[in-house]
Amino acid sequence: MSSLKWQPKPTPAASHSDESSVSSEPTDPAERQFAGENDSDSVTTLEQARDLVLRATCSPGNVQLLEQVRMNAHAIVTYLAEDDADIFEGIGPDSANMTWFGRVLDALKTTDPVIDESEIREILTATAENERAIGIACRDTLLDGLPDELLDFEQWFASIERINPSKKRHREVLSWLQQSASMEAFKDNPGYMEPLIMRGFTPTTLLRAIDAVAGIVSPIRRPKNAVRDLEFIRPFDRINVQAVGIETRLVVGEVALLAECTAGASQLLLDWMVSAAEHKPYMFNRCLATVRTVATNGTVRVGVQYTGKEVSNLHERWRTVSVPVPAEPVPLECDRRQIQ
């Protein structure tokens, strides 16, 4: 069986200081989730193809959306077949109406045979189990041991507009996010992640953002024989982290691409990740984060060095809360300190 795949196409990412570029992006979480939607029945972009399928999947009984999927099946399959990420990621067997989901896939059928319900459930079960594991690791290890200021998501992401449940479109997005399998780990304390959910983020979003930073450091992504360990300058107030040796907007753009958010939200995610890496030195896979404080102004320089050590178990990677002293000496004007 051929699976439907998608991945948003890169868009030029604006620097944090370039307000004119950022202002052209969708400003609210619902628009970010369904950015490609328009009122016409014709699908002309990858984003529209993805959004139409997701909306139809999350709207059992909406025959109008189902018919739009059927009418645009050839275009949708053509767009999605070019990409590698699972379009149904985050939709598990508990959150999808199986009978309706089968009808959506049937509407997408062009030359492939109809996918039966057992195959659908197998795909969704594997995806949901992975999402649940991400949620548990986020709850038990990534967030565990972080200082209170890094756990105050409402304050940290206050500048991002919240989803408005009074709007139908927003309610659809919110329902989809809340039913994500990665959120099951927080069902006993839903308020803990509420500030993130209300801004379109889930534990999976955090992992994607983390992987975006790790991907930039990976030798697979960087030029051959080039040394490109990242270093970030984190101001005393933890806001507007800047990269050293690479344009910050490129890092922000990569995070925005994988986390599916605006450049402004991506910058805030980057600020949070760099601050969290001071306490979780192996947060980024195959990388080691080292920290030193500039004594003169209190800023912190966080280095992300590629080690090549694969740690696929998220609990193991995120549980570590101390870091070895860097092998190379730091400049005399800086004070080295270890993460406690």
C-alpha positions as a Markdown table, in Angstrom:
| # | Residue | x | y | z |
|---|---|---|---|---|
| 1 | Met | 0.0 | 0.0 | 0.0 |
| 2 | Ser | 1.3 | 3.4 | -0.9 |
| 3 | Ser | 1.0 | 6.0 | 1.9 |
| 4 | Leu | 0.2 | 9.6 | 1.5 |
| 5 | Lys | 3.1 | 11.9 | 2.5 |
| 6 | Trp | 3.5 | 15.6 | 2.8 |
| 7 | Gln | 6.0 | 18.2 | 3.9 |
| 8 | Pro | 5.6 | 22.0 | 3.7 |
| 9 | Lys | 7.7 | 23.7 | 1.2 |
| 10 | Pro | 10.4 | 26.0 | 2.7 |
| 11 | Thr | 9.6 | 29.7 | 2.7 |
| 12 | Pro | 12.1 | 32.5 | 3.2 |
| 13 | Ala | 12.4 | 33.0 | 6.9 |
| 14 | Ala | 12.6 | 36.5 | 8.2 |
| 15 | Ser | 15.0 | 37.6 | 10.9 |
| 16 | His | 13.6 | 38.4 | 14.3 |
| 17 | Ser | 14.2 | 42.0 | 13.7 |
| 18 | Asp | 12.6 | 42.1 | 10.3 |
| 19 | Glu | 9.0 | 43.0 | 11.3 |
| 20 | Ser | 7.8 | 43.7 | 7.8 |
| 21 | Ser | 8.6 | 40.1 | 6.7 |
| 22 | Val | 7.0 | 38.5 | 9.8 |
| 23 | Ser | 3.8 | 40.5 | 9.5 |
| 24 | Ser | 2.9 | 38.8 | 6.2 |
| 25 | Glu | 2.5 | 35.4 | 7.9 |
| 26 | Pro | -0.7 | 34.1 | 9.5 |
| 27 | Thr | -0.9 | 35.6 | 13.0 |
| 28 | Asp | -3.2 | 33.2 | 14.8 |
| 29 | Pro | -2.7 | 29.5 | 15.5 |
| 30 | Ala | -5.8 | 28.4 | 13.5 |
| 31 | Glu | -4.5 | 30.1 | 10.4 |
| 32 | Arg | -1.1 | 28.5 | 10.9 |
| 33 | Gln | -2.7 | 25.0 | 11.1 |
| 34 | Phe | -4.8 | 25.5 | 8.0 |
| 35 | Ala | -2.8 | 28.2 | 6.2 |
| 36 | Gly | -3.4 | 26.8 | 2.7 |
| 37 | Glu | -7.2 | 26.8 | 2.9 |
| 38 | Asn | -9.3 | 29.0 | 0.7 |
| 39 | Asp | -12.9 | 29.3 | -0.2 |
| 40 | Ser | -12.7 | 27.8 | -3.7 |
| 41 | Asp | -13.0 | 24.1 | -4.4 |
| 42 | Ser | -9.8 | 24.0 | -6.5 |
| 43 | Val | -6.6 | 22.7 | -5.0 |
| 44 | Thr | -3.6 | 24.4 | -6.5 |
| 45 | Thr | -0.9 | 24.1 | -3.9 |
| 46 | Leu | 0.6 | 21.5 | -1.6 |
| 47 | Glu | -0.6 | 23.4 | 1.5 |
| 48 | Gln | -4.2 | 23.4 | 0.2 |
| 49 | Ala | -4.0 | 19.7 | -0.5 |
| 50 | Arg | -2.8 | 18.9 | 3.0 |
| 51 | Asp | -5.2 | 21.2 | 4.7 |
| 52 | Leu | -8.2 | 19.9 | 2.8 |
| 53 | Val | -7.4 | 16.3 | 3.7 |
| 54 | Leu | -6.8 | 17.2 | 7.3 |
| 55 | Arg | -10.0 | 19.2 | 7.6 |
| 56 | Ala | -12.1 | 16.4 | 6.0 |
| 57 | Thr | -10.5 | 13.8 | 8.2 |
| 58 | Cys | -11.3 | 15.8 | 11.4 |
| 59 | Ser | -14.8 | 16.6 | 10.3 |
| 60 | Pro | -16.8 | 13.3 | 10.3 |
| 61 | Gly | -20.1 | 13.7 | 8.4 |
| 62 | Asn | -19.1 | 16.8 | 6.4 |
| 63 | Val | -20.1 | 15.6 | 3.0 |
| 64 | Gln | -19.1 | 18.9 | 1.4 |
| 65 | Leu | -15.5 | 18.5 | 2.4 |
| 66 | Leu | -15.6 | 14.9 | 1.4 |
| 67 | Glu | -16.8 | 15.9 | -2.1 |
| 68 | Gln | -14.1 | 18.5 | -2.4 |
| 69 | Val | -11.5 | 15.8 | -1.6 |
| 70 | Arg | -13.1 | 13.5 | -4.3 |
| 71 | Met | -13.1 | 16.3 | -6.9 |
| 72 | Asn | -9.5 | 17.2 | -6.3 |
| 73 | Ala | -8.2 | 13.6 | -5.7 |
| 74 | His | -5.7 | 13.6 | -8.6 |
| 75 | Ala | -4.2 | 17.0 | -7.7 |
| 76 | Ile | -4.0 | 16.1 | -4.0 |
| 77 | Val | -2.3 | 12.7 | -4.6 |
| 78 | Thr | 0.1 | 14.4 | -7.0 |
| 79 | Tyr | 1.2 | 17.0 | -4.5 |
| 80 | Leu | 1.4 | 14.7 | -1.5 |
| 81 | Ala | 3.3 | 11.9 | -3.4 |
| 82 | Glu | 6.3 | 14.3 | -3.8 |
| 83 | Asp | 7.0 | 14.6 | -0.1 |
| 84 | Asp | 8.2 | 12.4 | 2.8 |
| 85 | Ala | 6.3 | 13.3 | 6.0 |
| 86 | Asp | 3.1 | 11.5 | 7.0 |
| 87 | Ile | 0.1 | 13.7 | 6.4 |
| 88 | Phe | -1.9 | 11.9 | 9.1 |
| 89 | Glu | 0.7 | 12.2 | 11.8 |
| 90 | Gly | -0.9 | 13.1 | 15.1 |
| 91 | Ile | -4.2 | 11.5 | 14.2 |
| 92 | Gly | -4.6 | 8.3 | 16.1 |
| 93 | Pro | -7.2 | 5.5 | 16.2 |
| 94 | Asp | -8.8 | 7.1 | 19.2 |
| 95 | Ser | -9.1 | 10.5 | 17.6 |
| 96 | Ala | -10.2 | 9.5 | 14.1 |
| 97 | Asn | -13.7 | 8.2 | 13.2 |
| 98 | Met | -12.5 | 5.0 | 11.5 |
| 99 | Thr | -15.5 | 4.6 | 9.1 |
| 100 | Trp | -15.3 | 8.2 | 8.1 |
| 101 | Phe | -11.5 | 8.1 | 7.7 |
| 102 | Gly | -11.9 | 5.1 | 5.3 |
| 103 | Arg | -14.3 | 7.3 | 3.3 |
| 104 | Val | -11.8 | 10.1 | 3.1 |
| 105 | Leu | -9.1 | 7.7 | 1.9 |
| 106 | Asp | -11.5 | 6.1 | -0.6 |
| 107 | Ala | -12.3 | 9.6 | -1.9 |
| 108 | Leu | -8.6 | 10.0 | -2.6 |
| 109 | Lys | -8.4 | 6.8 | -4.6 |
| 110 | Thr | -7.2 | 7.3 | -8.1 |
| 111 | Thr | -5.6 | 4.1 | -9.5 |
| 112 | Asp | -4.7 | 2.4 | -6.2 |
| 113 | Pro | -7.1 | -0.2 | -4.7 |
| 114 | Val | -9.3 | 0.9 | -1.8 |
| 115 | Ile | -7.5 | 0.6 | 1.5 |
| 116 | Asp | -9.4 | -1.5 | 4.0 |
| 117 | Glu | -10.1 | -0.5 | 7.6 |
| 118 | Ser | -7.6 | -3.0 | 9.1 |
| 119 | Glu | -4.7 | -1.4 | 7.2 |
| 120 | Ile | -5.9 | 2.1 | 8.3 |
| 121 | Arg | -6.0 | 1.0 | 11.9 |
| 122 | Glu | -2.5 | -0.5 | 11.6 |
| 123 | Ile | -1.1 | 2.7 | 10.3 |
| 124 | Leu | -2.9 | 4.9 | 12.9 |
| 125 | Thr | -2.0 | 2.6 | 15.8 |
| 126 | Ala | 1.8 | 2.8 | 15.0 |
| 127 | Thr | 1.6 | 6.6 | 14.6 |
| 128 | Ala | -0.4 | 7.0 | 17.8 |
| 129 | Glu | 2.0 | 4.8 | 19.9 |
| 130 | Asn | 4.9 | 7.0 | 18.7 |
| 131 | Glu | 3.0 | 10.1 | 19.6 |
| 132 | Arg | 2.1 | 8.8 | 23.1 |
| 133 | Ala | 5.8 | 7.9 | 23.7 |
| 134 | Ile | 6.8 | 11.5 | 22.8 |
| 135 | Gly | 4.2 | 12.9 | 25.2 |
| 136 | Ile | 5.4 | 10.7 | 28.1 |
| 137 | Ala | 9.0 | 11.6 | 27.5 |
| 138 | Cys | 8.1 | 15.3 | 27.4 |
| 139 | Arg | 6.3 | 15.1 | 30.7 |
| 140 | Asp | 8.7 | 12.8 | 32.6 |
| 141 | Thr | 12.1 | 13.9 | 31.4 |
| 142 | Leu | 12.2 | 17.0 | 29.1 |
| 143 | Leu | 10.2 | 19.2 | 31.4 |
| 144 | Asp | 11.3 | 17.5 | 34.6 |
| 145 | Gly | 13.9 | 19.5 | 36.5 |
| 146 | Leu | 13.6 | 22.7 | 34.5 |
| 147 | Pro | 13.4 | 26.0 | 36.4 |
| 148 | Asp | 9.9 | 27.4 | 37.0 |
| 149 | Glu | 10.5 | 30.2 | 34.5 |
| 150 | Leu | 10.9 | 27.7 | 31.7 |
| 151 | Leu | 7.7 | 25.9 | 32.7 |
| 152 | Asp | 5.6 | 29.1 | 32.7 |
| 153 | Phe | 4.5 | 28.7 | 29.1 |
| 154 | Glu | 1.8 | 31.3 | 29.4 |
| 155 | Gln | 4.3 | 33.9 | 30.1 |
| 156 | Trp | 6.9 | 32.6 | 27.7 |
| 157 | Phe | 4.6 | 32.5 | 24.7 |
| 158 | Ala | 2.4 | 35.4 | 25.7 |
| 159 | Ser | 3.0 | 37.3 | 22.5 |
| 160 | Ile | 1.5 | 34.5 | 20.4 |
| 161 | Glu | -2.2 | 34.9 | 19.8 |
| 162 | Arg | -4.3 | 32.2 | 21.5 |
| 163 | Ile | -6.8 | 30.0 | 19.7 |
| 164 | Asn | -10.3 | 31.5 | 20.0 |
| 165 | Pro | -12.8 | 28.7 | 20.7 |
| 166 | Ser | -15.7 | 31.0 | 19.8 |
| 167 | Lys | -14.7 | 30.7 | 16.2 |
| 168 | Lys | -15.7 | 27.6 | 14.3 |
| 169 | Arg | -12.3 | 27.2 | 12.5 |
| 170 | His | -10.5 | 27.6 | 15.8 |
| 171 | Arg | -12.6 | 25.0 | 17.5 |
| 172 | Glu | -11.8 | 22.5 | 14.7 |
| 173 | Val | -8.1 | 23.1 | 15.2 |
| 174 | Leu | -8.3 | 23.0 | 19.0 |
| 175 | Ser | -10.2 | 19.7 | 18.9 |
| 176 | Trp | -7.6 | 18.2 | 16.6 |
| 177 | Leu | -4.8 | 19.3 | 18.9 |
| 178 | Gln | -6.4 | 18.2 | 22.1 |
| 179 | Gln | -7.0 | 14.7 | 20.6 |
| 180 | Ser | -3.4 | 14.3 | 19.6 |
| 181 | Ala | -2.0 | 11.1 | 21.1 |
| 182 | Ser | 1.0 | 13.0 | 22.4 |
| 183 | Met | -1.4 | 14.9 | 24.8 |
| 184 | Glu | -2.6 | 11.7 | 26.5 |
| 185 | Ala | 0.4 | 12.0 | 29.0 |
| 186 | Phe | -1.1 | 15.2 | 30.3 |
| 187 | Lys | -4.8 | 14.1 | 30.6 |
| 188 | Asp | -4.6 | 14.1 | 34.4 |
| 189 | Asn | -3.3 | 17.7 | 34.3 |
| 190 | Pro | -4.5 | 19.3 | 31.1 |
| 191 | Gly | -3.9 | 22.8 | 32.4 |
| 192 | Tyr | -0.1 | 22.1 | 32.3 |
| 193 | Met | 0.1 | 22.2 | 28.5 |
| 194 | Glu | -3.0 | 24.4 | 28.0 |
| 195 | Pro | -0.9 | 27.5 | 27.2 |
| 196 | Leu | 0.9 | 25.6 | 24.4 |
| 197 | Ile | -2.2 | 23.9 | 23.0 |
| 198 | Met | -4.0 | 27.2 | 22.9 |
| 199 | Arg | -1.2 | 28.4 | 20.6 |
| 200 | Gly | -1.2 | 25.4 | 18.3 |
| 201 | Phe | 1.7 | 23.5 | 19.9 |
| 202 | Thr | 1.9 | 19.9 | 21.2 |
| 203 | Pro | 4.8 | 17.8 | 22.7 |
| 204 | Thr | 5.4 | 16.7 | 19.1 |
| 205 | Thr | 5.9 | 20.3 | 18.1 |
| 206 | Leu | 8.6 | 20.7 | 20.7 |
| 207 | Leu | 10.4 | 17.6 | 19.5 |
| 208 | Arg | 10.2 | 18.8 | 15.9 |
| 209 | Ala | 11.7 | 22.1 | 16.9 |
| 210 | Ile | 14.5 | 20.4 | 18.8 |
| 211 | Asp | 15.2 | 18.1 | 15.9 |
| 212 | Ala | 15.4 | 21.2 | 13.6 |
| 213 | Val | 18.3 | 22.6 | 15.6 |
| 214 | Ala | 20.1 | 19.2 | 15.8 |
| 215 | Gly | 19.6 | 18.8 | 12.0 |
| 216 | Ile | 21.5 | 22.0 | 11.3 |
| 217 | Val | 24.6 | 20.8 | 13.2 |
| 218 | Ser | 24.5 | 17.3 | 11.6 |
| 219 | Pro | 27.3 | 16.7 | 9.1 |
| 220 | Ile | 24.7 | 15.4 | 6.7 |
| 221 | Arg | 23.3 | 18.9 | 6.4 |
| 222 | Arg | 26.4 | 21.0 | 6.6 |
| 223 | Pro | 29.1 | 21.4 | 3.8 |
| 224 | Lys | 31.7 | 18.7 | 3.6 |
| 225 | Asn | 34.7 | 19.2 | 5.9 |
| 226 | Ala | 33.1 | 22.4 | 7.3 |
| 227 | Val | 33.1 | 22.9 | 11.1 |
| 228 | Arg | 29.7 | 24.2 | 11.9 |
| 229 | Asp | 29.0 | 23.6 | 15.6 |
| 230 | Leu | 26.4 | 26.1 | 16.6 |
| 231 | Glu | 26.8 | 28.8 | 19.3 |
| 232 | Phe | 24.0 | 30.9 | 20.6 |
| 233 | Ile | 24.1 | 34.1 | 22.6 |
| 234 | Arg | 21.4 | 34.1 | 25.2 |
| 235 | Pro | 20.7 | 37.6 | 26.7 |
| 236 | Phe | 20.1 | 38.0 | 30.4 |
| 237 | Asp | 16.3 | 38.3 | 29.8 |
| 238 | Arg | 16.4 | 35.1 | 27.7 |
| 239 | Ile | 14.6 | 36.8 | 24.8 |
| 240 | Asn | 15.9 | 37.2 | 21.2 |
| 241 | Val | 18.6 | 34.5 | 21.3 |
| 242 | Gln | 21.1 | 35.0 | 18.4 |
| 243 | Ala | 23.2 | 32.5 | 16.6 |
| 244 | Val | 26.9 | 32.8 | 16.1 |
| 245 | Gly | 28.6 | 31.8 | 12.8 |
| 246 | Ile | 25.3 | 31.4 | 11.0 |
| 247 | Glu | 22.4 | 33.8 | 10.3 |
| 248 | Thr | 19.8 | 33.5 | 13.1 |
| 249 | Arg | 17.0 | 33.8 | 10.5 |
| 250 | Leu | 18.2 | 30.5 | 8.9 |
| 251 | Val | 17.9 | 28.7 | 12.3 |
| 252 | Val | 14.6 | 30.4 | 12.9 |
| 253 | Gly | 13.4 | 29.4 | 9.4 |
| 254 | Glu | 14.4 | 25.7 | 9.9 |
| 255 | Val | 12.5 | 25.6 | 13.3 |
| 256 | Ala | 9.5 | 27.2 | 11.7 |
| 257 | Leu | 9.5 | 24.7 | 8.9 |
| 258 | Leu | 9.6 | 21.6 | 11.0 |
| 259 | Ala | 7.4 | 23.0 | 13.8 |
| 260 | Glu | 4.9 | 24.5 | 11.3 |
| 261 | Cys | 4.7 | 27.9 | 12.9 |
| 262 | Thr | 5.5 | 31.5 | 12.1 |
| 263 | Ala | 9.0 | 33.0 | 12.3 |
| 264 | Gly | 7.9 | 35.0 | 15.4 |
| 265 | Ala | 6.7 | 31.8 | 17.2 |
| 266 | Ser | 9.8 | 30.0 | 15.9 |
| 267 | Gln | 12.1 | 32.6 | 17.6 |
| 268 | Leu | 10.3 | 32.1 | 20.9 |
| 269 | Leu | 10.7 | 28.3 | 20.6 |
| 270 | Leu | 14.4 | 28.9 | 19.9 |
| 271 | Asp | 14.7 | 31.2 | 22.9 |
| 272 | Trp | 13.1 | 28.4 | 25.0 |
| 273 | Met | 15.2 | 25.6 | 23.6 |
| 274 | Val | 18.5 | 27.3 | 24.1 |
| 275 | Ser | 17.5 | 28.2 | 27.7 |
| 276 | Ala | 16.4 | 24.6 | 28.4 |
| 277 | Ala | 19.6 | 23.2 | 26.9 |
| 278 | Glu | 21.5 | 24.9 | 29.7 |
| 279 | His | 19.8 | 22.3 | 31.9 |
| 280 | Lys | 19.5 | 19.4 | 29.4 |
| 281 | Pro | 22.9 | 19.2 | 27.7 |
| 282 | Tyr | 22.0 | 16.3 | 25.5 |
| 283 | Met | 18.6 | 17.7 | 24.5 |
| 284 | Phe | 19.6 | 17.9 | 20.8 |
| 285 | Asn | 20.2 | 14.4 | 19.4 |
| 286 | Arg | 23.9 | 13.6 | 18.6 |
| 287 | Cys | 24.9 | 16.9 | 20.1 |
| 288 | Leu | 26.3 | 18.3 | 23.4 |
| 289 | Ala | 25.3 | 21.7 | 24.7 |
| 290 | Thr | 28.0 | 23.5 | 26.7 |
| 291 | Val | 27.4 | 26.8 | 28.6 |
| 292 | Arg | 29.6 | 29.7 | 29.7 |
| 293 | Thr | 28.6 | 33.0 | 31.2 |
| 294 | Val | 30.1 | 36.3 | 30.0 |
| 295 | Ala | 31.0 | 38.0 | 33.3 |
| 296 | Thr | 30.8 | 41.5 | 32.0 |
| 297 | Asn | 27.2 | 41.6 | 31.1 |
| 298 | Gly | 25.6 | 38.4 | 32.3 |
| 299 | Thr | 24.8 | 37.0 | 28.9 |
| 300 | Val | 25.2 | 33.3 | 28.3 |
| 301 | Arg | 26.9 | 31.6 | 25.4 |
| 302 | Val | 25.4 | 28.1 | 24.7 |
| 303 | Gly | 27.4 | 25.9 | 22.3 |
| 304 | Val | 25.8 | 23.0 | 20.4 |
| 305 | Gln | 28.6 | 20.7 | 19.4 |
| 306 | Tyr | 28.0 | 17.6 | 17.2 |
| 307 | Thr | 29.2 | 14.4 | 18.9 |
| 308 | Gly | 27.7 | 11.8 | 16.6 |
| 309 | Lys | 26.4 | 9.8 | 19.5 |
| 310 | Glu | 22.9 | 8.6 | 18.7 |
| 311 | Val | 20.5 | 8.5 | 21.6 |
| 312 | Ser | 17.2 | 7.4 | 20.2 |
| 313 | Asn | 15.6 | 6.9 | 23.6 |
| 314 | Leu | 14.2 | 10.3 | 24.5 |
| 315 | His | 14.1 | 9.5 | 28.3 |
| 316 | Glu | 17.8 | 8.7 | 28.3 |
| 317 | Arg | 18.7 | 11.8 | 26.2 |
| 318 | Trp | 16.6 | 14.3 | 28.2 |
| 319 | Arg | 17.2 | 12.8 | 31.7 |
| 320 | Thr | 20.9 | 14.0 | 31.9 |
| 321 | Val | 21.1 | 17.3 | 33.8 |
| 322 | Ser | 24.9 | 17.9 | 34.0 |
| 323 | Val | 27.5 | 18.4 | 31.4 |
| 324 | Pro | 31.3 | 17.7 | 31.2 |
| 325 | Val | 33.7 | 20.6 | 31.2 |
| 326 | Pro | 34.5 | 21.6 | 27.5 |
| 327 | Ala | 37.9 | 20.2 | 26.4 |
| 328 | Glu | 38.9 | 23.5 | 24.7 |
| 329 | Pro | 39.7 | 26.5 | 26.9 |
| 330 | Val | 37.3 | 29.4 | 26.8 |
| 331 | Pro | 38.5 | 33.1 | 26.4 |
| 332 | Leu | 39.9 | 34.7 | 29.5 |
| 333 | Glu | 37.1 | 37.3 | 29.7 |
| 334 | Cys | 34.5 | 34.5 | 30.1 |
| 335 | Asp | 33.8 | 32.4 | 33.1 |
| 336 | Arg | 33.2 | 28.7 | 32.6 |
| 337 | Arg | 30.5 | 27.1 | 34.7 |
| 338 | Gln | 28.9 | 23.7 | 34.7 |
| 339 | Ile | 25.1 | 23.1 | 34.5 |
| 340 | Gln | 23.8 | 22.0 | 37.8 |
